[in-house]
Amino acid sequence: MVDNCTINVRSWLVPTNCLLCETKVESGNVLCPDCLESLPYNHNMACQRCGLPLVDLAQPVCGNCQKSSPSWDFVVSAFSYSHPVDKLIQSMKFREKLDIAYLLGTLMHNVVKNQYLLQQRPLPELIIPVPLHNTRLRERGFNQALELARPLSQHFAIPIDTRICQRIVPTVSQSSLSGEERATNLKNVFSIKQQLPVRHVAIVDDVMTTGHTIDEVTRVLRASGVSKIDVWLCARTVR
């Protein structure tokens, strides 16, 4: 799962201690080998449509998705949203720890690559990070989905587009809302500025809980003519 149990990042971003256990690490490493291996990887035990844990491992799609499939075609979630990945993501988003974004994005690449090889699926032609509204972007200073997408783009040699899909309506944070409120909060907040030059894309986001955000992005992409939509997640909340 982890290439050589180390993740190398730009030396000027790397701490001298493991981000999780404070163990001294060699220059170029963010987490120690033990912490890397202990992360809550999803491996091959998640539904290929919703990313939730499978009850029947012989079936690649869960019973709920067999009855009512999500609007996207395929999902890969590197982790379950549990300790310590939840803390890493929160530090990335709210403490501007962009070295964590590079680490998580690189770990995502390892999982996504393995899943596409296992399923013999073609890679997307374009990566689209879930956009932030300009107001939120100015407040935070960066889009965490874009920062996760950078190493994915680098390792897969797939371009990123941050212009075509826009969040045109500012919304309150999804994490503060109920499931029903989340769906209403996101109605008609995304827009496609122009027709995409490709037909197969990957949407990248940090965490999926109800799936309403990804569903809305998928809806506008479908309307613009995109025929195949994959979803690459850092983590999936387990209900």
C-alpha positions, 0 to 999 in steps of 0.5 A: 500500500505504501511505497517503501513505507515512506513519502518524500516531499519537498525538503523545505516542507518536511518536519524533523518529527513524525506528524503523528507520534513525534518520532524522529524521521529521516529527512524527506519523510513526513510520517514514520513507517509505523504510523504510515502502515497504521492509517485506516486504509480502505483497501479493497473492502469498500463499495465501488460506487459509494465508498462505504464498507462492504458487508459481502466482500464477494460483491464489489457494489453494496446492496444500497447502490445496487438498488439506487446507484449514485450519479457518478460511475466509480469511487475510490476512497483512500481512507475511512474518516477516522483517527488519525486521518481525521486529525490530519485532514483537519490540520490540513484545512484549518491550520494551513498544513499544506505538507499534509495535503501533499502527503495525503494526496500522494497516499491517495495516488497509491490507493487509486493506482492500485484500484485502477490496476485491479479493476483494469479501468482506464484513467480519467483525462482530467482532474477537477477538484471540488471548487470553493466559492471565492469568499471561502477561498479568500478566507482559507487561502487555499482549496484543500481539494486542489492541494490534494489533487496536485500530487495526483496530477503529478504522479498520474500525469493528468492535468487539473482544471480549476476554471471550468467548474465554479462554485457560484453561490456561497454556502454554510459549511456542510459539516454543521448541517443535517443530511436533509439540510446538506442537500438543500444547501447545495442546490444550484451552487455549481456552474460549468463555464464552458463545455469540457474538452474531455468526456472522462473526468475525476472529481477530487475531494477531501471527505465525503459524508452524504455525497451531496457535494459530489452529486451536485458537481456530477450533475453539472458535469453530466449536463455539460456532456461528460459521460464518465465521472470517477470520484477520488476521495481522501476519506469516506465518513462511515455512517 
